[in-house]
Amino acid sequence: MVRGRMAAVMCGALLLGLALLLALTLNCSRAKDVVAVARPPVRFFSPQVPVVDLFQGQQDQAERLREGADVCVLVYYAPWCAHSISAREQVQQVALRMADEVQFIAVNCWWNQGKCRKQKNFFQYPVIQLFYRRFGPIEYKGPLVAEYLESFIRRVSTPLTYLPTRSALNTFISHHEQGVVGFFEFNSSPQPPGYITFLTSALHALRRDSQGAVRFGVVTNQEVAEGISVRKVESVYLHRRFNTSLVFSRAERNFTAEEICNWVYENRERVIHWIQPIGAKSYSLEAELHKGPALLTFLPHNPLTANHHLLSEVVDIALRYHSCCVSELQMEGGLSAPHSGSLLPGSRCCQSLLLPSWSSASANRNTSVCELCVNRFALGSTSRPALLLSHCSVMELEAVLDSYLRNAMVPAPPTCTNVHNTYSPFSHYSACCRTFPADARTPTWAGPHCPPVVDAVSGLHCRTNKTLRFYLLDSRLSWPLANRLGALSNRSTDTFATIVNLRDETHYVLENAGKDSLERFIVNFSAPYSPLHRHLVGHRELHPPQSLIQEVTTGSFIHTVMDPERDVLLFYYTGWCGFCTVLNHVLLQLARLFQGNSALTVARVNVGLNDLPWEFMVDHLPSFLFFPKHRKQMSVKFPDSAPVTVPNLLRFILRHTGHAPSDQGAGPKSLLEAELRALQGEVLSLQQARERLSQQLAALWRENRRLALHARALTSHNAELHSQNAELQAQSGRLETLYREKSRQLADAVNRLQELANASEELLTENSLLKVLLTVLKERENEGEREEAERKKGMEEAS
């Protein structure tokens, strides 16, 4: 009986084990079916385009193709990336135009089995890199537009501009914002010493600035180099417009590509700044606006075609704006010497002033003359010819004369000779006064060295405290920004200009900018009391007028809030303010109380979308302002210390309104009391609900804390696994490199053995031929001996 029970138990256990095994088998097979196999990659670029598409991530093949090309463009893409898909058409357009000059290679760096995914670690796609022979990579960071990409590729293909004549040199210097010229003689060798270093420095500059604001040129003729006062071979000249041009000093720096590039960017001058969006979040514009007031000019720009007419006008205005009092030598058209550091004539503004009398000793109708010179700057010169100069203002000269007369302790000498040479170049001003007899002829006025300004823009950079920085933006790429700044047109081919002063939180708008209007725009902004009006950006979409709460915008603010026949309660809010959202139901209940009341308007304004005049702004959000009728200048702010409730707001309105309700009639009063009692009940229920919500939030906070600790532990464990994985990948890379090196050595050894075998076979063949020749020679020698013996024998027989 016991055995029967044991047998039954064993059978039941066996059946249960089989059932569990079957269940596990079914679950495992079902789990395997859930995981889908990744689809194999396909070609991303069109086969009709001259782009080598390595869609399986063959990084090693891309490296071999790159090494065989002079200029190569490598595009790393991800097939699912929207930016890669949009950039594909632009790259194909450039490849069709430049296939004969540049090698285009595209690599799928997202395929998990490809070497690119294993070797590269990109954080965004696409990534475009350029290689000039063995130099690279030079990453392209500009807009993903065909014209900009082609322009950058052409600059990499020809990093240096050959300047064979002086006219070409002058054109190069005048047409580019910043020019660097190298002088090298190619007589001794195909590539003189230092030329490759200079070429590499140009490529380093392109790597640092994809816009190519700094251009590099090369001169090979001594006569052409003398046009910029460069006479020493292997010299690098940096041309500057407003300061002394420089020559790279090998005594102070090492003559390397990196040092030359750093020297250029440390000493260059920037008048016009191009800002180009790169298709990602960027703080470049904000960083530039924090530097001071900025003039933003939007215009259509194509880097491959002729520049827009407004571009040359903006550049001309910017140059005249930054051109202060310069030397007369440059007015004659000469270029400044690169090492000039002395004070040039014209660096001071001089003028003669006639005085009615000098002192008590000269009160007898004698004429006194004071020759004054005000030093504009003590050192440096510019290299731009024909620049307008700022004049010596009358107020400045009178201040100098007054200072000199107050500080003069002794009478001036009777004569004053060689005035300009006796003046000290390190003083702010110099003066020399003398007295002429009554019968003497009054000397003529000395002409000033700084002629009057022809226009109001020239030299304004040095005559105002509100210095402007000039920025250019391509309207085809940045027109949404122009619309947000106040541009009314929706066409990206239009022009638009605005001055943004981030410190004062103001900006001014100029539609359809032209040369004359732009000059007036700049002059009006620079005036001490600017006549420009601050541009207010407002939201154009209006809420229905029949709503309880009237939505106020920039355009309707004056009409709604400043209505002298109505009291207005204005609620200031914005979309990102959480407290403002909480108070919406309070404002709605208040509006219901005054529904149908024509004497009071409940309104709100979104200050995040609508700019208001400064006198109507508030210091924090949310805020309530009450504007009583007939007394708009006596607006009152709801106290910050009081809770924002309907009763408090109601008492605030009744206290400051100009038409408080009278005691006659209990209807409105009883209605308000009933409403107040209902509100008190709602407040009590809300307090109870708040307590319950606080308890729930505390429990949720504890659970969140526990989950955060658990997530932190998982993160640390994941970091350890990641580091171990990185070490394994590095070890695998080293082993793969060692394997390739050993394979190469083995292949070289096999080639050498094959060459030895071939040489030995040739030697054996030659040895066999020599043996045959020796045998033939021996046979011929034996035949000759036999013939000689037979001949002698015949002669003996004959004798």
RANOR-V905426 format. One record per pair of residues at least 6 apart in sequence whose C-alpha atoms are under 7 Angstrom apart, sorted by the first residue. I is the first residue (numbers start at 1). J is the second residue. D is the distance in whole Angstrom. If there is no record, write none. Layout:
i=I j=J d=D
i=I j=J d=D
//
This chain:
i=41 j=55 d=6
i=41 j=56 d=6
i=42 j=55 d=6
i=43 j=53 d=7
i=43 j=55 d=6
i=44 j=53 d=7
i=44 j=55 d=7
i=44 j=79 d=7
i=45 j=53 d=6
i=49 j=92 d=6
i=49 j=96 d=6
i=50 j=95 d=6
i=50 j=96 d=7
i=50 j=99 d=6
i=51 j=95 d=7
i=51 j=104 d=5
i=51 j=105 d=6
i=51 j=106 d=7
i=52 j=104 d=6
i=52 j=105 d=5
i=52 j=106 d=6
i=53 j=105 d=6
i=53 j=106 d=5
i=53 j=107 d=6
i=54 j=106 d=6
i=54 j=107 d=5
i=54 j=108 d=6
i=55 j=107 d=6
i=55 j=108 d=5
i=56 j=108 d=6
i=56 j=111 d=6
i=56 j=114 d=6
i=57 j=107 d=5
i=57 j=108 d=5
i=57 j=109 d=6
i=57 j=111 d=6
i=57 j=114 d=4
i=57 j=115 d=6
i=57 j=116 d=5
i=58 j=114 d=6
i=58 j=115 d=6
i=58 j=116 d=7
i=59 j=115 d=6
i=59 j=116 d=5
i=62 j=105 d=7
i=66 j=72 d=6
i=69 j=103 d=6
i=69 j=133 d=7
i=70 j=132 d=6
i=70 j=133 d=5
i=71 j=102 d=5
i=71 j=103 d=6
i=71 j=131 d=6
i=71 j=132 d=5
i=71 j=133 d=6
i=71 j=157 d=6
i=72 j=102 d=6
i=72 j=103 d=5
i=72 j=104 d=6
i=72 j=130 d=6
i=72 j=131 d=5
i=72 j=132 d=7
i=73 j=103 d=6
i=73 j=104 d=5
i=73 j=105 d=6
i=73 j=129 d=6
i=73 j=130 d=5
i=73 j=131 d=7
i=74 j=104 d=6
i=74 j=105 d=5
i=74 j=106 d=6
i=74 j=128 d=6
i=74 j=129 d=5
i=74 j=130 d=6
i=75 j=105 d=6
i=75 j=106 d=5
i=75 j=107 d=6
i=75 j=126 d=7
i=75 j=127 d=6
i=75 j=128 d=5
i=75 j=129 d=7
i=76 j=106 d=6
i=76 j=107 d=5
i=76 j=108 d=6
i=76 j=109 d=6
i=76 j=125 d=7
i=76 j=126 d=6
i=76 j=127 d=5
i=76 j=128 d=6
i=77 j=84 d=6
i=77 j=107 d=6
i=77 j=108 d=5
i=77 j=109 d=6
i=77 j=125 d=6
i=77 j=126 d=5
i=77 j=127 d=7
i=78 j=84 d=6
i=78 j=108 d=6
i=78 j=109 d=6
i=78 j=110 d=5
i=78 j=125 d=6
i=81 j=125 d=7
i=83 j=125 d=7
i=83 j=126 d=7
i=84 j=125 d=6
i=84 j=126 d=5
i=87 j=144 d=6
i=90 j=145 d=6
i=90 j=146 d=5
i=91 j=146 d=6
i=93 j=146 d=7
i=94 j=146 d=6
i=94 j=150 d=6
i=95 j=104 d=7
i=109 j=116 d=5
i=109 j=117 d=5
i=110 j=117 d=6
i=111 j=117 d=6
i=128 j=139 d=6
i=128 j=140 d=6
i=129 j=137 d=6
i=129 j=138 d=5
i=129 j=139 d=4
i=129 j=140 d=6
i=130 j=136 d=7
i=130 j=137 d=6
i=130 j=138 d=5
i=130 j=139 d=6
i=131 j=137 d=5
i=131 j=138 d=6
i=132 j=156 d=7
i=132 j=157 d=7
i=138 j=207 d=5
i=139 j=207 d=7
i=140 j=210 d=6
i=141 j=210 d=6
i=141 j=278 d=7
i=142 j=210 d=6
i=142 j=276 d=7
i=142 j=278 d=6
i=143 j=276 d=7
i=143 j=277 d=6
i=143 j=278 d=5
i=143 j=279 d=7
i=147 j=302 d=7
i=147 j=303 d=6
i=147 j=304 d=6
i=148 j=303 d=6
i=151 j=303 d=6
i=151 j=304 d=6
i=152 j=210 d=7
i=156 j=203 d=7
i=159 j=202 d=6
i=159 j=203 d=6
i=159 j=216 d=7
i=160 j=199 d=7
i=160 j=216 d=5
i=160 j=217 d=5
i=160 j=218 d=6
i=161 j=216 d=6
i=161 j=217 d=4
i=161 j=218 d=6
i=162 j=217 d=6
i=162 j=218 d=5
i=162 j=219 d=6
i=163 j=169 d=6
i=163 j=217 d=7
i=163 j=218 d=6
i=163 j=219 d=5
i=164 j=219 d=6
i=165 j=224 d=6
i=166 j=224 d=5
i=166 j=227 d=7
i=173 j=179 d=6
i=177 j=213 d=7
i=178 j=213 d=7
i=178 j=214 d=5
i=178 j=215 d=6
i=178 j=239 d=7
i=178 j=268 d=7
i=179 j=214 d=6
i=179 j=215 d=5
i=179 j=216 d=6
i=179 j=238 d=6
i=179 j=239 d=6
i=180 j=215 d=6
i=180 j=216 d=5
i=180 j=217 d=6
i=180 j=236 d=7
i=180 j=237 d=6
i=180 j=238 d=5
i=180 j=239 d=6
i=181 j=216 d=6
i=181 j=217 d=5
i=181 j=218 d=5
i=181 j=219 d=7
i=181 j=236 d=6
i=181 j=237 d=5
i=181 j=238 d=7
i=182 j=217 d=6
i=182 j=218 d=5
i=182 j=219 d=6
i=182 j=234 d=7
i=182 j=235 d=6
i=182 j=236 d=4
i=182 j=237 d=6
i=183 j=218 d=6
i=183 j=219 d=5
i=183 j=220 d=6
i=183 j=225 d=7
i=183 j=233 d=6
i=183 j=234 d=5
i=183 j=235 d=5
i=183 j=236 d=7
i=184 j=192 d=7
i=184 j=195 d=7
i=184 j=219 d=6
i=184 j=220 d=5
i=184 j=233 d=6
i=184 j=234 d=5
i=185 j=192 d=7
i=185 j=220 d=5
i=185 j=221 d=7
i=185 j=233 d=7
i=186 j=192 d=6
i=186 j=220 d=7
i=194 j=234 d=6
i=197 j=256 d=6
i=197 j=257 d=5
i=198 j=257 d=6
i=200 j=257 d=6
i=201 j=257 d=4
i=201 j=258 d=6
i=201 j=260 d=6
i=201 j=261 d=5
i=202 j=216 d=6
i=204 j=261 d=7
i=205 j=261 d=6
i=206 j=212 d=6
i=219 j=225 d=6
i=222 j=231 d=7
i=225 j=231 d=6
i=228 j=335 d=7
i=229 j=337 d=6
i=229 j=338 d=7
i=235 j=247 d=7
i=235 j=248 d=7
i=236 j=247 d=6
i=236 j=248 d=5
i=237 j=246 d=6
i=237 j=247 d=5
i=237 j=248 d=6
i=238 j=245 d=6
i=238 j=246 d=5
i=238 j=247 d=6
i=238 j=264 d=7
i=239 j=245 d=5
i=239 j=246 d=7
i=240 j=268 d=7
i=240 j=269 d=6
i=240 j=383 d=6
i=241 j=382 d=5
i=241 j=383 d=5
i=241 j=384 d=5
i=242 j=323 d=7
i=242 j=381 d=7
i=242 j=382 d=4
i=242 j=383 d=7
i=243 j=380 d=6
i=243 j=381 d=5
i=243 j=382 d=5
i=244 j=336 d=7
i=244 j=338 d=6
i=244 j=340 d=7
i=244 j=380 d=5
i=244 j=381 d=5
i=244 j=382 d=6
i=244 j=383 d=7
i=245 j=337 d=7
i=245 j=338 d=5
i=245 j=383 d=7
i=246 j=338 d=5
i=246 j=339 d=6
i=247 j=338 d=6
i=253 j=259 d=7
i=271 j=318 d=7
i=271 j=470 d=7
i=272 j=470 d=5
i=272 j=471 d=6
i=273 j=470 d=6
i=273 j=471 d=5
i=273 j=472 d=6
i=274 j=471 d=6
i=274 j=472 d=5
i=274 j=473 d=6
i=275 j=471 d=7
i=275 j=472 d=6
i=275 j=473 d=6
i=276 j=473 d=6
i=289 j=502 d=6
i=290 j=502 d=6
i=292 j=501 d=7
i=293 j=467 d=7
i=293 j=468 d=5
i=293 j=469 d=6
i=293 j=499 d=7
i=293 j=500 d=6
i=293 j=501 d=4
i=293 j=502 d=7
i=294 j=468 d=5
i=294 j=469 d=5
i=294 j=470 d=6
i=294 j=471 d=7
i=294 j=499 d=5
i=294 j=500 d=5
i=294 j=501 d=7
i=295 j=468 d=6
i=295 j=469 d=6
i=295 j=470 d=5
i=295 j=471 d=6
i=295 j=498 d=6
i=295 j=499 d=4
i=295 j=500 d=7
i=296 j=470 d=7
i=296 j=471 d=5
i=296 j=472 d=6
i=296 j=497 d=6
i=296 j=498 d=5
i=296 j=499 d=6
i=297 j=471 d=6
i=297 j=472 d=5
i=297 j=473 d=6
i=297 j=496 d=6
i=297 j=497 d=4
i=297 j=498 d=7
i=298 j=472 d=6
i=298 j=473 d=5
i=298 j=474 d=6
i=298 j=475 d=5
i=298 j=495 d=5
i=298 j=496 d=5
i=298 j=497 d=6
i=299 j=473 d=7
i=299 j=474 d=5
i=299 j=475 d=5
i=299 j=493 d=7
i=299 j=494 d=7
i=299 j=495 d=5
i=299 j=496 d=7
i=300 j=474 d=5
i=300 j=475 d=5
i=300 j=476 d=6
i=300 j=493 d=6
i=301 j=307 d=7
i=301 j=308 d=7
i=301 j=474 d=5
i=310 j=514 d=7
i=313 j=515 d=6
i=318 j=470 d=7
i=320 j=457 d=6
i=320 j=458 d=5
i=320 j=459 d=6
i=321 j=457 d=5
i=321 j=458 d=5
i=321 j=459 d=5
i=321 j=460 d=5
i=321 j=461 d=6
i=322 j=459 d=6
i=322 j=460 d=7
i=322 j=461 d=5
i=323 j=387 d=7
i=323 j=458 d=6
i=323 j=459 d=5
i=324 j=389 d=6
i=324 j=390 d=6
i=324 j=459 d=4
i=324 j=462 d=6
i=325 j=347 d=7
i=325 j=376 d=7
i=325 j=389 d=4
i=325 j=390 d=5
i=325 j=450 d=7
i=326 j=346 d=6
i=326 j=347 d=6
i=326 j=381 d=7
i=326 j=382 d=7
i=326 j=389 d=6
i=327 j=344 d=6
i=327 j=345 d=6
i=327 j=346 d=4
i=327 j=347 d=5
i=327 j=381 d=7
i=328 j=345 d=6
i=328 j=346 d=5
i=330 j=383 d=7
i=330 j=384 d=7
i=330 j=385 d=5
i=330 j=386 d=6
i=331 j=385 d=6
i=331 j=386 d=5
i=331 j=387 d=6
i=332 j=385 d=7
i=332 j=386 d=7
i=333 j=385 d=4
i=333 j=386 d=6
i=334 j=385 d=6
i=335 j=383 d=5
i=335 j=384 d=7
i=335 j=385 d=7
i=336 j=381 d=7
i=336 j=382 d=6
i=336 j=383 d=5
i=341 j=379 d=6
i=341 j=380 d=5
i=342 j=379 d=6
i=342 j=380 d=7
i=343 j=378 d=6
i=343 j=379 d=5
i=343 j=380 d=7
i=343 j=425 d=7
i=346 j=449 d=5
i=346 j=450 d=7
i=347 j=375 d=6
i=347 j=376 d=6
i=347 j=377 d=6
i=347 j=378 d=7
i=348 j=373 d=6
i=348 j=374 d=5
i=348 j=375 d=4
i=348 j=376 d=5
i=349 j=373 d=5
i=349 j=374 d=5
i=349 j=375 d=6
i=349 j=376 d=7
i=349 j=392 d=6
i=349 j=448 d=6
i=349 j=449 d=5
i=349 j=450 d=5
i=350 j=372 d=5
i=350 j=373 d=4
i=350 j=374 d=6
i=350 j=448 d=5
i=350 j=449 d=6
i=351 j=371 d=6
i=351 j=372 d=6
i=351 j=373 d=7
i=351 j=446 d=6
i=351 j=447 d=6
i=351 j=448 d=5
i=352 j=369 d=7
i=352 j=370 d=6
i=352 j=371 d=4
i=352 j=372 d=6
i=352 j=445 d=6
i=352 j=446 d=6
i=353 j=369 d=6
i=353 j=370 d=5
i=353 j=371 d=6
i=354 j=368 d=6
i=354 j=369 d=5
i=354 j=370 d=7
i=355 j=367 d=7
i=355 j=368 d=5
i=355 j=369 d=6
i=356 j=367 d=6
i=356 j=368 d=7
i=357 j=363 d=6
i=357 j=366 d=7
i=357 j=367 d=6
i=357 j=368 d=6
i=358 j=368 d=6
i=365 j=438 d=6
i=366 j=435 d=7
i=366 j=436 d=6
i=366 j=437 d=5
i=366 j=438 d=5
i=367 j=435 d=6
i=367 j=436 d=5
i=367 j=437 d=7
i=367 j=438 d=7
i=368 j=433 d=7
i=368 j=434 d=6
i=368 j=435 d=4
i=368 j=436 d=6
i=369 j=433 d=6
i=369 j=434 d=6
i=369 j=435 d=6
i=370 j=431 d=7
i=370 j=432 d=6
i=370 j=433 d=4
i=370 j=434 d=7
i=371 j=431 d=6
i=371 j=432 d=5
i=371 j=433 d=6
i=372 j=430 d=6
i=372 j=431 d=5
i=372 j=432 d=7
i=373 j=429 d=6
i=373 j=430 d=5
i=373 j=431 d=6
i=374 j=428 d=6
i=374 j=429 d=4
i=374 j=430 d=7
i=375 j=428 d=5
i=375 j=429 d=6
i=378 j=425 d=6
i=378 j=426 d=6
i=388 j=453 d=7
i=388 j=458 d=6
i=389 j=450 d=6
i=389 j=451 d=6
i=389 j=453 d=6
i=390 j=450 d=6
i=390 j=451 d=7
i=390 j=452 d=6
i=390 j=453 d=5
i=390 j=459 d=6
i=391 j=450 d=5
i=391 j=451 d=5
i=391 j=452 d=5
i=391 j=453 d=6
i=392 j=450 d=7
i=400 j=429 d=7
i=412 j=433 d=6
i=412 j=434 d=6
i=413 j=434 d=6
i=414 j=434 d=5
i=414 j=435 d=6
i=415 j=434 d=6
i=416 j=432 d=7
i=416 j=434 d=7
i=423 j=430 d=6
i=456 j=523 d=7
i=457 j=519 d=7
i=457 j=523 d=7
i=461 j=467 d=6
i=464 j=526 d=6
i=466 j=526 d=6
i=475 j=492 d=5
i=475 j=493 d=7
i=476 j=492 d=5
i=476 j=493 d=7
i=479 j=492 d=6
i=486 j=509 d=7
i=486 j=537 d=6
i=487 j=496 d=7
i=487 j=511 d=7
i=495 j=512 d=5
i=495 j=513 d=6
i=496 j=510 d=6
i=496 j=511 d=5
i=496 j=512 d=6
i=496 j=513 d=6
i=497 j=509 d=6
i=497 j=510 d=5
i=497 j=511 d=6
i=497 j=513 d=6
i=498 j=507 d=7
i=498 j=508 d=5
i=498 j=509 d=4
i=498 j=510 d=6
i=499 j=507 d=5
i=499 j=508 d=5
i=499 j=509 d=7
i=500 j=506 d=6
i=500 j=507 d=4
i=500 j=508 d=7
i=501 j=507 d=6
i=506 j=534 d=6
i=507 j=534 d=6
i=507 j=535 d=6
i=508 j=533 d=7
i=508 j=534 d=5
i=508 j=535 d=5
i=509 j=535 d=6
i=524 j=530 d=6
i=524 j=531 d=6
i=524 j=532 d=6
i=525 j=532 d=7
i=536 j=554 d=7
i=536 j=611 d=5
i=536 j=612 d=7
i=537 j=554 d=7
i=537 j=610 d=6
i=537 j=611 d=5
i=538 j=553 d=6
i=538 j=554 d=5
i=538 j=555 d=7
i=538 j=609 d=6
i=538 j=610 d=4
i=538 j=611 d=6
i=539 j=553 d=6
i=539 j=609 d=6
i=539 j=610 d=6
i=542 j=551 d=7
i=543 j=551 d=6
i=548 j=591 d=6
i=548 j=592 d=7
i=548 j=595 d=7
i=549 j=591 d=6
i=549 j=602 d=5
i=549 j=603 d=5
i=549 j=604 d=7
i=550 j=602 d=6
i=550 j=603 d=5
i=550 j=604 d=6
i=551 j=603 d=6
i=551 j=604 d=5
i=551 j=605 d=6
i=552 j=603 d=7
i=552 j=604 d=6
i=552 j=605 d=5
i=553 j=605 d=6
i=553 j=610 d=6
i=554 j=610 d=5
i=554 j=611 d=6
i=554 j=612 d=6
i=561 j=568 d=6
i=562 j=632 d=7
i=564 j=629 d=5
i=564 j=630 d=5
i=565 j=629 d=5
i=565 j=630 d=7
i=566 j=599 d=5
i=566 j=600 d=6
i=566 j=601 d=7
i=566 j=629 d=5
i=567 j=599 d=6
i=567 j=600 d=5
i=567 j=601 d=6
i=567 j=627 d=6
i=567 j=628 d=5
i=567 j=629 d=5
i=568 j=600 d=6
i=568 j=601 d=5
i=568 j=602 d=6
i=568 j=626 d=6
i=568 j=627 d=5
i=568 j=628 d=6
i=569 j=601 d=6
i=569 j=602 d=5
i=569 j=603 d=6
i=569 j=624 d=7
i=569 j=625 d=6
i=569 j=626 d=5
i=569 j=627 d=6
i=570 j=602 d=6
i=570 j=603 d=5
i=570 j=604 d=5
i=570 j=624 d=6
i=570 j=625 d=5
i=570 j=626 d=6
i=571 j=603 d=6
i=571 j=604 d=4
i=571 j=605 d=6
i=571 j=623 d=6
i=571 j=624 d=5
i=571 j=625 d=7
i=572 j=604 d=6
i=572 j=605 d=5
i=572 j=606 d=6
i=572 j=607 d=7
i=572 j=621 d=7
i=572 j=622 d=6
i=572 j=623 d=5
i=572 j=624 d=6
i=573 j=580 d=6
i=573 j=605 d=6
i=573 j=606 d=5
i=573 j=607 d=6
i=573 j=621 d=6
i=573 j=622 d=5
i=574 j=606 d=5
i=574 j=607 d=6
i=574 j=608 d=5
i=579 j=622 d=7
i=580 j=622 d=5
i=586 j=645 d=6
i=586 j=646 d=6
i=590 j=646 d=6
i=591 j=602 d=6
i=624 j=637 d=6
i=624 j=638 d=5
i=625 j=635 d=7
i=625 j=636 d=6
i=625 j=637 d=4
i=625 j=638 d=6
i=626 j=635 d=6
i=626 j=636 d=5
i=626 j=637 d=6
i=627 j=635 d=5
i=627 j=636 d=7
i=628 j=635 d=7
i=628 j=657 d=6
i=628 j=658 d=7
i=629 j=658 d=7
i=647 j=676 d=7
i=654 j=660 d=6
//
